[in-house]
Amino acid sequence: MSEKSHATTGTGETTATAAAGAEQYIAAEELVWTEEQERAAAERVAAAIAADTGASVRQVKTTVSLLDEGNTIPFIARYRKEMTGELDENKLREIEDRLKYLRGLEERKKEVLRLIAEQGKLTAALRDAVGRAAKLTEVEDLYRPYKQKRKTRASVAKEKGLEPLAGWILSRPRTGALLAEAEKYVSEEKGVASAEEAAAGALDIIAEIIADDAEVRAWVRRYTTNYAVLVTEAKDSSVESVYEMYYNYREPVKKLPPHRTLAINRGEREQVLKVSLELEPVPIYQWIGRRYVREDSVVRDAMESAVEDAYKRLIAPSIEREVRAELTEKAEEHAITIFAENLRNLLLQPPVRGKVVLGVDPAFRTGCKLAVVDDTGKVLDIAVTYPTAPHNKVAEAEAVFKKLIDKHGIDLIVIGNGTASRETEQFVAGLIGKIYEESGRSLQYLIVNEAGASVYSASKVAQEEFPEFDVAERSAVSIARRLQDPLAELVKIDPKAIGVGQYQHDVAPKRLEESLGGVVESAVNHVGVDVNTASPSLLSYVAGVSSTIAKNIVKYREENGKFTSRSELARVPRLGAKTFEQCVGFLRVPEAVNPLDNTPIHPESYPVVDKLFRELRLELDRLGSDDLRRLIDAVDPAQLASQLDVGVPTLRDILDSLKRPGRDPREELPPPIFKTGVLKLEDLAVGMELQGTVRNVTDFGAFVDIGVKNDGLVHISQLSNRFVKHPMDVVSVGDNVTVWVLGVDLNKGRVSLTMKGPNA
């Protein structure tokens, strides 16, 4: 950049943004967006998304087109594979997210150009710079000099007529004297009492010009991100808190892990911690100085003072906020990713079918609420017992349990893991032992994660489902049902209330809600939904189905009896052609005349199936038969696809569905671990081998339920003999794992575990 690049125009703008003073300014009415410009913007967006996601430009354009036509992500992922090149749901959602951001960026660019043009300051160079900006921060940096500001020291100086003096200083003269020049601006009328005061005001204007320089801000932002150290200290070190490790803590910004960022933010929000960024400013002064200061200028010292003031007073606080905001944004995205993966694994836990279940919502003072549900989830009985302190009515509770077990033929007892859970477990384990001794009857029990059960039981959904039950009774029903079909029950609960996250309460609620909603939608459509038994809550997550349409489906079912075909869905009020197209492949009709209505095969592919069966010389009633499976295994999908005039990916899905109609993908996962006895913390010994269930996965390890009061922690370093980048590379929520006890802290109730084995 030449020496003249930052000379002033006398209006307070540098020639870097306005020299082109010679150029003609673009008027607001000239900012007309032609079709050609809109197409160019769309091309830019597609290219940027492709670069960000790793998809090809063709795949991105096709996906964008399908989304713009109103297609849902599950529908595109399952039924438009040929068009997208078999992009999976994760990649499609990534494209959708980037599309929203980049389209928003394009709209902001238009708005910024309009606002600058209305001030009569938009040049072709500035227009092009805004057009090239790839991030919102770049656009805002370019707009900053033209943004209407509240009253500042610079604006006060401008009101006093000191802009020409600032321009003279910015020209970096080799002759003259600053105070002599400043003397010309002393004015009692304008409130400038001395040359020193005039010079100070002019330097305030220059400091603001430097602080608004887009290139300066971009460089300082990068430098701060790369070299700043985040420093935390206690506001009162005498106060004990969970944040004690941060009472005197330092870590480079670029190395700060996401979970630590959110923990520090929370400590600051709760007024426990003071947080700041520490940075050596000299390299910053030098870099800015090379742009604004000339060694042989008579105003060199004044300009160096303005540079230092610009950084300390205006740039540093602003950039610190921006850098910390970016840290927080990345940490939130990471936390949401962890939560989403844990939630998906929890939702896709295998259902336990064909069992009559006794659900127990444990409590001390108010007693254990009991709910018996049959193998379809229908509530058969409700009761309350008081087997734990302070009541200790053990004999009475045993009588109630035995009566319910005998009356309803209960196979399994399910206990929520909340307050009084382990005490209730001890009671149930003892009862199971007594029943076996008395009658030889084998019963089993299971502890389930009851997170969200209380939220559900107080919700409008629960009130509509069980108006005659109180809150705790509804909770007991939920606990029983979430074993029988975790997905169908958990969709009734706000995903944020299901405790499988990491700092989920510290992230932006709207972004969390969007992401988790997508996870639930993905899980529901992956499994498929029986349209004749599904609740409105479950149906509302089917692709294309709104909550209103979900209620209409249930209402139609109640008024007209069970659906007998998928085509009958078209009669449901407000379920139009587009919704039908999106949802019908994910809805199952087990009692349908056409057996294809109970498969993931979309009705648009039924003609392909008809041609296939004619080729194989079979009738549709052979669906799922061994002879059909043998015939399918013997065919070449690529060759057959050509004969049937269908894409190979679609045909592969069709063939898989024909081999296993009505398949529930969750049933391929290992079932939960059922128990008959109970462990106490005191029973554990170092080296003991145990079976457990993963309850939560975080950045630093996995929490495993081994049957004692608190879940044990397998630290990331103990998950495997090989290096583990993230715990999710090794374990998932719901996994049944073998662990060994590393240590037991009886005072704190903590158990440390390892998955490496005793000989590792």
N, C-alpha and C positions, 0 to 999 in steps of 0.2 A: 504494500500500500504506500502510495507516495506521501511526501511530507504535507502536501496540500489536502490530503484526504479528510482531515478533521478540522479544516478551517471553518470558521462560522460564516453564516449567511447574514448575520445581523438580526435574525429572527429567533435565535435561540436554538436552531437546528444545526447540526453539523452537515457538511457537504456530503458525508457518507450517506445520509438519507435524503438530502435535498439539493445537492449540487447540480445535480441534474437539474438545479434551479433553472438552468437553461432549457430543460425539457418542458414540454407542455404538460400541465396537470390534467389528469383524467377526471372528468366530472361524473357525479353519481349516476346521472341519467345515461351515461355511456356504458355503464356496467350491465350490459345485456348478455345473458347466458344463452348462447346459441346451441342448437342441437349438436353441432360439431364439438363445442366445448364440453357439453354434458357427456358426450361419448368419450372424449379424451379423459375426463375425470373418472368415468367408469373403468376405463382401461387402466388408469393409474391405481385405482382401488384394487382391481383384480390382480395386478402385478404385485402390489404390496402384500396382499393377503397370501398369494402364492409364495412369496419370499419368506413371510413370517411363519407359515404353516407347513411348508414342504410339499404341498399339493401342487399339481401343475396348473398353469393358467386356465387351460381348458376345463379341468375339474372344478376350479373355483367359479368360472363363469357359469357352468352348468348348474352348480349348487346354488349360486345366487339367483339364477333364473327360476329354479324350482322353489326356492324360498319365497321369491316375489310373487309366485303364482298361488301362494297360500298353503304349500305343502309343509307338513310337520317333519321334524328331524327323524322320529322313528319310522315314518312312512318312507322317507327318502332312503334311509339306511337299509331298510328291508326290501322295498319293492321297486327301487330305481337304481339298482346296482350297476346295470349296464351304462346308464347315463353318467354316473359319477365316477366310474372306474373303481367301484367297490369301496368307496370311502366308508369308514366305520362311523358310529355315532359320535365318538370323541372328536374325530377330525372334523365332522360336520358342525358340531357345536363350536369348535375352535374357529372355523370359518365364519359362522354366524356372529360370534362375538367380535371378531375383527371387522366384519362388515358393518356392524352397528357403530363401532368406534370410528372407522374411517369415513363412513358417510356423515357422521356427526362432525368430524374434522373438516370435511368439504363444506358443510353448511356454515361452520364457524368461519372458515376462510372467506366465504361470500359476505358474511355479516361484517367482518373486520374491514374488508375492502370497501364496503358501502360506507361504513362509519368514517374511514379516513378520507374517502372521496367527498363526503359531505362537508368535511373541513377544508376542502380545496387543496389537499396536500398529497394526493395519490399520484405517484409517478409510475412510469412503465417498469422501472427497475424494482420499485417496491412491490408493485403488483406481481411481478415474476418471482420475487423472493418469497412472498406469501404463498404463491402457487406451488413452489418447490418444497415448502415445509412438510416434513414427514410426521411431526408430532405436534400436539396441541401446545406444548410449552414453547416451541419454536414460533408458532403463530402469535402467541401472547407476548413473546419477547419483541417481535416486530411491531406489534400494536402498541406496546407500552409507551413509547414517546408521544403517542397521539391520544392516549386514554385520558379522559377527564379525571383529574385528581382532586382530592380534597385539598384544603389549604396547606401549602408546604412552605418551607423557607425559600425555596426557589420561586414559587408563585408570588410570594410577598415581594421578593426582590424585583421580579418582573413588573409588578404593579408600581414599583418605585422608579421604573424606567432604566433599569440597570442591564438590560439585555445587550445593548451595543457595547458596553464595557466588557461583558462576558465574551462577546464576539471578538473584541480586540485581543483579549487574553488568549482565547482559543486559536488565534492566528499565529501565536507563538513568536512575537516580534523579536528581532535582534537588536533593535534600538529603542530608546525611550526608557521611561520608568513607570512602574505600575501606579505608585501613589500620585505621580504627576498626572497621569491619564485619569485616575480615579477622581482627582480634584474637580474635574469638569462636571462630575455628576452630583456634587454636593448641592442639596436643595432643601431649604427649610420647608417649602411647600410640599415636597414629595416625602418629607420625613427622612432625608439622608443628611445626617449631621456632620459627617467628616469623610475624608478620603478613605480612611481605614474602614469605615462602615460601608462605603460604596464598594470597596474592593472585596470585603467579606460577602456582601450580597451577590456580587458577580460570581464569586467562587462557589456560592451555594447553587447558582444556576448551572455552573459547569459540573459540579458534583452530581446534580440530577441528570444532566446530559450523559455523563459517563455511566451512571447507574442504569440508565435506560438503553444503553447501547446493547443491541441483541447479541453481537459477537462477544462482547465482554461477559455478559451474563452466561452465555453458553460455555465459555472457557472456564469461568469461575465455578460453574455448576459441576463440570467434569472434574476439575482439580479438587474441589471439596469432596466429591464422591470417592475419589481415588486416595486422598491423603488425610482427610479429617479423621479424628478420633472421637468417638462418642464417650462422654464422661458422665457418670452418674454419682450422686452423693445423697446422703440422707438429709432431710430437712431437720430431723432431730434424731441423732444417732443413739440416744438413750432409749428410744422406743423400740421394742421388739416387734418384728413383723415378718411376713413371708418373703419380704424383699431384702433381707439382710445381706445377701450375697452382692447386692447392688449398692450398698452403702458407701463403698469406695471402689468404683469399678471403671475400667477403661477398656475399650476395644475398637480397633479400626472399623470405620463404617463399612468398608467393602467386605469385611469378614463377618459382620454381625449376622447370626442365623435368624431365620424368621420368628421362631418361637420366643427368642430373647427380645426381639424388637417389640413384640406384643406384650410381653411381661413388663418390660421397662415402661412402655406407654401406659399400662394400667397403673403401675406404681406412681407415675407422674400424675395421672388423672385422680388418683386417690390421695394426692397431696402428701405422699410419703417420700418421693424422690424429687431431686432437682436434676434436670437433664440438659446437657449442652454439647456443642461440638467444639473441639479444640483444633486449631489449624495455624500453622506458621504463615503469617501474612506477607512476609517479605517477597517471596516469589510472585505473589499476586500483584503487589505494588510494582514490581519490576516489569511484569508482563503488560499491565495496563499502561505503565509509564512509557513503554516502547511505542504505544499507540498514540499517546497524548502529550508526552513531554519531549522537548528538544533541548539537548545539553547546552547549546549556545544561545538559548533564548533568555531575554531579560526577565521573563516571568517563570523561569524554571522552578524556583523554590515554591512559588504560589501554586503552580500546576501540580507539583508533587504533593503539596498540602491538600489540594482538591481531590487528587487520586486517593489519598489515604482517607479523607473524609467520606468520599463516595463509597469506598469499600466498607469502612467500619460502621458508618451510620445508615447507609441505604442498601448496599448489596449484601453484606454478610447476614444480617437478620433475615432478609427475604430468602436468600439462597438456603440458609439453614432450615427454614420452614419447608422449602420445596424439597430438599434432600431428605428430610425426615418424613415428609408426606410420601415421597416415593418409596422409602424404606417400608413405611406402614402399608402402602398399597401392595407391594410385593409380598410382605408378610401375610397380609389378609388373603391374597390369592393363594398362597401356599397353604394357609390354614383351611381355606375352603376346599382345596384339592384333597387334603387329608380327610376332612370331614366327609366329603362326597364319596371318596373311595370306601371309607369305613361304613357309611350309610348304605351304599350299594351292597356290600357284602352282608350286612345285617339283614337287609330286605330280602336277599336271595337265599337266606337260610332254608334248608329243606323242611317242608311241612311234615308234621307227624300225624298221619292219617289213621282213621279207623279206631281211635281210642276215646273212651269216655274219660274226661279230665276233670279233676277237682282243682280249681284255682284258688290260691290262698294269698290274700293281701295282708301281710303281717303288720302288727302294731302292738304296742305295750298297753297303754291305758285304755284305748278304745276297742281292743280286742282284734282278733284275726277274722276278717270277713271272708266267707267261703262262697264259691260259686261253682256249681256242677254244670258242665256243658256236654252235650252228646257229641258224636263223631262228626256232626255237621255244624257244630258251634251253637246249637240251640240251647238256651238256658233251661235246665231242668229243676234246679233247686238253689236256694240262697239260705245262708245261715251265718251265725257269728259265734265264736268261742273265745275263751280267755285263758289259754294255756301258759302264758308267760307272766312275768312280774308286771305290775304289782298284784295281779289277781291270783295267779298260780292255780287256776282251777283245772288241773291236769286231768283228773278222773272224769270230770264233766265234759271236757273237750274231747277226750278219747271216745266217750260214748257218742257224741255228735258225729265225729269223724267216722266211727264204725257204722253207725246207722246210715249215713250217706253212702259209704262204700258198698254196703250190702244192698241197699235199696236200688242203686243205679248201676251196679257192676263196674265201679270205677277201676281203671287200669293204672292210672298215673296221677300223681299229685304234683302240681306245679306251684312253686313258691316264689313270690317277688323278692328281689334282692335289696329291698329298702330297710327301713327301721325295723328292728326285731327279727330280721330275716334269719340270722344264724341261730338265735334262740328257738325260733319256730322250727327251723330245720332239725335241731336236736330233738325236739318233741316228735316231729314226724318220723325221723329215723327210728326213735324208740318205739313208736306206735307200729311201724312196719315190722319191726322185730317181734313184737308181741303177737301181732296178727299171724305171722308165719309160724310161731311156736304153737299158737292155739289151733290153727286150721290148715297150716301148710300152704296157705295162699301167698303168692309172691307179688308184692307191690313194689313200685319204683317211684322215685321222686326226682325232680329237677329244679335247680335254681335258674330263673330267667331274669334277664335285665328288665326291670320294670320302669326304666326311664320313660317319662312321658305318659305313664298310665294315669297319674293324677291330673295331668293336663287334659287328657282325653275325657276322663270321667266327669270333669266340670264343664266340658264343651257343649255347644249347642247340638252337635252331632250325637253325643252320648245321651243328652236329654231327650232328643227325638227318638232314639233307638230304645232307651229304657226309661220312660217317664216315671215308672212306678218304683224305681230303685233309687237309693241314696248314692252319694258320690263314691263311697268306699266299696259298695256292692258292685257298681259299674267297673271300678278298678279291678276287682277280683275276676270279673268276666273277661276283661281285657287281658289280664295275666294268663288266664287259661287259654284264650283264643290265640294269643301270639305264639304259642307253641304249635297249635294245630295248623295255622297258616300265618306265619309272621308277616308276609306281605299284605294280605287282606286286612290285618288288624292294624299294622303300623301306618298304613296310608291315612288312617283317621286322625293321626297325630301330627301336629306341626313338626316338620323335620328338625327344627332347631331344638326341640325339647327331647330329642332322642340322644342320649348322652354318649355319643361315639366320636366327639370332635376333639379339637385341640384349640383352646382359646376362642371357641366359636362365639362367645359373648363379647369378644373384643373386636369383631369385624363388622363391616358395614352391613346392616340388616337387609337392605334391598338386594345387594349383590349376593349375599348368602342365600336369601330366599329364592332368587332366580336359579342359582346353581343347584341347590338341593331339590328344587321343584323339577329340574331337568333330570336329576338322578332318579327320583321316584318315578317320573314318567318313563324313563328308560327301563327301569326294573319291571314295571307293570307291563309294558308292551313286550319285553323280552319273554316274560312268562305267558302272557295271554290271559284273558278274563272270560269266565263263564258268565254269559249275559243273563242267565236265568237265576243266578245266586248272588251276583256281585252287588255290593252296597253302592249307593251314590258316590261315596268317598272314593271307592276303588274305580268306578266307571269314569269319574272326572279326570283321571290320569291317563285314560286311553287316548291315543293320538286323535286330535281333532274334536274331542268331546268336552264341552264346557260343563260347568256345574249344573246349569239349567237343563241342558240336554240329558245329563246323567240322571237328574231327578225325573225327567220326562220318560226315560227308558224304564225306570223302576215303576213309575205310575202306570205306564202302558202295560207292563207285566202284571201288575196287581189287578188291573181292570180287565185284561183280555186273556190272562193265563200265560203259561210259559211260551217263549218264542219257539217256533218249530222250524224256522229257517233264518238265515242271515238276511235274505231279501225282505223279510217282514220288518226289519229295522227301518226301512224307508218310510214306514207308516207312522213312526214316532214323530210327534209334533216338533218342528224346528230342526229336525235332523235332515238337512238338505243333501243334495247330490255330492257336494264337495266333502262334507263331513262324513257321509257314507263311504266315500272312496278312501278317506284317511283312516277311519276307525275299523272298518268291517273285517280286515285281515287279522286284527288283534282280538276280536271278539269270537268266542267259541259257543256253539250251540250243540251240546252233547246229544240232545234228543232229536236232532234234525233228521229229516228224511234223507237228505243228501249228506253222506258221511264226510264230504269235504268241508262242510260247515263247522266241523270240529277239529280243523287243522289250521296251521298258519298260512295255508295257501290262499291267496287273494282271489276273490271271484273273477277278477279279470283274467286269471290264468286257468279257470275251469275248462275252457275249450282246449287248452294245451293238454290237460290231464285226460280229457276224453280221447284225444288223438293218441296219447301215449298208451292208454288201456286198449285201444283198438290194435295198436302195434304189438302189444304184449299178449293180445287175445285173452284178456281177463275182464271180469266184471268188477265194478266199484266195490262190491261187497267183500272183495279179497284184500281190501285195504289193511295193511299191517300184518298180513299173513306171511308165513315162512316162504311160500313159493314166490310171492311178490318180492320179498327181500332178496331171494336168490337171483331172480331175473334182473332186478335193479343193480345188484352188485356186479352183474356180468356185462352191463352195458357201458359204452364209452360216452360220457356226457357230451363231449364236444361233437362227436358224430351224430348223436341223437338230437342235440339241440338244432343242428342244421336241418334234420329231417322234420322236426316239429316247428321250425321257424320261430325259435325262442332263444334268448340269450343264455349262454352257458351258466353264469352265476344264478339266474332265476331258476333254471332247470335243476341245478344242484340242490337248491333249497326245496324245490318241489319234490325231488326224489327222496330227500331226507325226511320230509314231512309224510310222504306216503309209506315209508318204511316204519315210521314210529308215530302214527296219528295219536293225538291227545297226549303226547309226551309233555311232561313238566320238567324243564331243564334243571330245576332245583333238586329233583330226586336223584340226580347223579352225584350229589355231594354227600359226604358222610353224615349220618344222623347225629343228633346231640348225644352227649354222654349221660346216661341215666344212672342214678345212685340208689343205694339202699342203706348205707351207713354214713357216718359224719366224722369229719376231722376237726380237731381243735388246734389252735396255734401251738399249744404246748406239745401236741403229738408230733410236730415236725422235727426232723433232725437233719443236719447237714449231710448231703449225699443221697437223701431219700428220693426215690423215683416216683413220679406222680403223673397222672393223666389230667389234662386241664383244657379249658376252652378259652380262646382269645376273646376278650371283651372289648378291648380298645387298642388301637395302634397310634403311637405318636412319633414325633421326630426322634425321640431318644430311646424308644423301646416299645415293648408290648406288655399290656396288663393281662394276666392270665388268671382265670377263676380255677383254683385248685381245691375248692371246697372248704376253705377256712373263711374267717370273717371278712378279711380284706383280700382283694386280688393281689397276687404277687407280680413283681416287675421283672421282666427279662430285659436287661439293659441291651442296647444295640450291640455292645461288644460281646454279649453272651448268646446272640442269636445263632451264630454259625462259626465254624472253624475258619471259613474264608472271610475276606473283607466284605462288610455290608455297607453299601452306600446309604440305604434307607431301610428301616424295618419292613416297609411294605413290599420290599423285594423278596422277603422271606416268609412273612406271615400276613394273614388277613383276619378281620373280625369274623368270629364263628369257627375258625379252624380248631380242630382237636389236636393237641400237641402233647408230646412227652417232655417233661421238664424234670430237672433235679434241683433240690434245695441247695442254695449257696450260703444263705444266712438268714437268721430269724432275729428280729428286734422285738422282744415281747413288750417293752415299754411303749414303743411307738406303734405296735401292731403291724409292722412291716415285714414282708418276706421278699428276699431277693432270690431269683431263680436263674437257671441256665438251661439252654437247649443243646449245649455242646456235648453232654454225656460225661460220665465219670472218668473216661480214659482220655479225654481231650487234652 
